[in-house]
Amino acid sequence: MTSLNALSTGFVAAPQASADVAPMDLIFIEGFTGQTVIGIHDTELHRPQPIVIDLHAGLMRSRACDTDRIGDTIDYGVVRERLQRLLAEHKVQLLEAFAETIAEILIGEFGARWVRVKVVKPRKFDDVQAVGVQIERFAPAAEPAPRSATVLQVIGGGMVPGSHP
């Protein structure tokens, strides 16, 4: 349940670890600003307008904590480049669809287990600081190996013709 304080500040905590869930590390980019053509009104469809993106991508305890290697985590520099490319190439009209595309990229291309994406049009109206959307998504649960394949691996383990223990 979201608290009144969370609603007023716009901050909602990331999923919490429990005894049956591994710790989660968050990689984030806040205040990414770019220009893109997005919207549904005629005034929005002919020239780029500014948008601001905040994103948080969760990994189950990043291996980079132990290895100190960028290949063992999400490289936010590469994510930034991907966002720049998305601004130029996307074909969606709604911020919701744009945020969903970002979430799919973070999960599908970067291996995030959980994401929060906020997309804002600053100063869209003279009397409003910003309008936008914020979404959260979880990666699909990994498919368990078929039980029959696991049983066959156990039964057949070490039973190679011509080999001796």
N, C-alpha and C positions, 0 to 999 in steps of 0.2 A: 504494500500500500504506500502511496506517495504522501509524504507529509506536506503540510501547508508551507513550511520553510523551504522544502525542495521546490515547490511550485513557484514561490516568490523569487527564488534565486536562480531558477532554471537549472539547478544541479540535481541530478539524480545519481545516486551511487551506483557503481559497477556491480555486477553480480558478486556476491560474497562467497568465499570458500567455506565449505563445510567438511565434515569428516570424510564424506564420500566423493568429494570433488577436489581435484588438484588445484594448487595456487595458480592465480592468473596474473600475468604481467601485462601492463598496458603500454602500448606505443601510441603517441598522439601527435597530432598536428593541430594547432589552434590558430585561427586568424588567417588561413590561406585565402588570399584575395586574388580574384581573376575576373576576366570579362568574358561573357558568353551571351549568345542569343537564346533566351528562354522566356516562355510566358504564353499566355493565351490571347492577350489583347493585341490589336493591330499595332499599337505603339511599341510593343515589346518585340515584335517579330522581324524588325528590319535593321536593328543595330544592337551591338553588344551592350550589355549593362553589367554593372558590378555585382558580384556575389562573393560571399564570405563563407568558407567551409571550416568547420571544426570536426575532427574525427578522432575517435579512440578505437584502437584495435587491440583485442585481448588475445594473448597467447597463454597456453597452459605452461607455466614456468619455463620461460625462454632458456634454451640451452646456452645462449650467449652469456648468461650470468656466470656460468662455469668455464666456458671456453674462451670468452673475450673475442669471439669472431663474429663479424657482421653477417656472415652467411647463416648463422644460427638464430637469427631474429628477423624482424621486419625492418628493412632499411627505409627509414622515413624519407631519405633523399630520393629513392626510387619511387616511393609512393607519391611524392611531390611531383616528380616528372610525369607520372601516370595521370595525376589530376590535371596537369597542364594539357596533356594530350586529350583527355576527356572533354575539357572545356572547348577545344577546337573541333572535336569530331562528333559529339553526341547529337542525337536527333529527337530528344524528348522535349515536351513543352512544360510539364509541371515539375515543380521542385521536388515533389514526392517521388516521381519517377527518376529524377536525377540523383536524389539521395539513395534510392534503392540500387541504382547502377553502381554507385560508389561502394555500397555495402557488399554487393555481389563481387566487385573487383577485390576488395579487401579479403573476403572469405575465399573466393575461388583462385585468385592469382597470388595472394600473399599468405594464405593459410591461417588467417585469423579465425579464432573459435567464436568470438563475440565482437560485435562492432556497435558503435553509436556514431551516427552521422548527423550533423546539423548543417543545414544549408540556409543562408540568409540573403535576402535582398535588402541592403541597407538603404535607408531614406527612400523607400519605394513611394511613400506618401509624405507630404509636407509635415503632417502632424504625427507621424509615427517614426520612431528611431529605426525599426527594422521589422520585416515580416519574414517568415520562413517555416521550415519544418525540421523536426528532429525524429529520427527513427532508431530503433535498436533491433539487431538481428543476431541470431545464433547460427553457427554452422550446423548442418545436419549431423546427426549422430552417425558415427562410423558404423558401417554394416558389419555385423559379426560374421566370421567365416562360417560357412555351412558346416553343421555338426558332422555330417558324413565325411567331409574332407579332413576334418581334424582327426576323426577316428581312424581313417585310412593312413594318415601320416604317422600316428602312434603305432598302429599295427605294422606298417611297412618300414618303420624306422630301423635302419641297420640291417635290413634283409636284402642286401644286394648280392646277387649270385657271384660266386668266386671270391667274396671277401670273408675274412675270418676275424673274429674279435681279438 
